[in-house]
Amino acid sequence: MGKTPALILGTVIVSIALCALTGAQSSPKRRTPALTNDDLGSAREVVRMPAESETRPLASRDPEVVRGAIAWHRDLRRAIEVARAEGKLIVADVYTDWCGWCKKMDKTVYSDPAIVALSRQQVFLKVNAEDRGEGQSFARDMGVKGYPTTIVLDGQGRVLNVAQGYISSPQAFVQFVEQARASQAR
């Protein structure tokens, strides 16, 4: 003999009520992973945090703030060709699919309108370090040990600046790229 719809509905209601009374949850809470010093790597040495006077929103200082998304390059050779031809830097985001801090950087830094504007001035390259191909070779050749790692290259493919770990703000990210541009001028 099968259960009636009323009996099934009653069972579901009782289960929900018991969960509410006991504090049980039907699905586990998602936690953002805690940032440790190991995650930061050498980023503390490479990226100088902006002074309080520099922390105004970038939109108030930069007339070229752009809405939308970054048009990421996925092919290293093509990114180098474009950078060389247009006299631009390459900003490479080395990530993995499982990296929580990489996803946080996508949400907090790479989605910022000022960084989108910066991506129109430079060549932004997204490199999956576990793609079993060009991305993995690039990460190995660059000595990447943790994720995310941001690498700025010139149009010849020479490394100008490296930040291992999460870069904490769009302002710090812009400063990191500016440091690379300044080192290129020397």
Secondary structure, 3 states (H helix, E strand, C coil): CCCCHHHHHHHHHHHHHHHHHHCCCCCCCCCCCCCCHHHHCCHHHHCCCCCHHHCCCHHHHCCCCCCCCCCCECCHHHHHHHHHHHCCCEEEEEECCCCHHHHHHHHHCCCCHHHHHHHHHCEEEEEECCCCCHHHHHHHHCCCCCCCEEEEECCCCCEEEEEECCCCCHHHHHHHHHHHHHHHHC
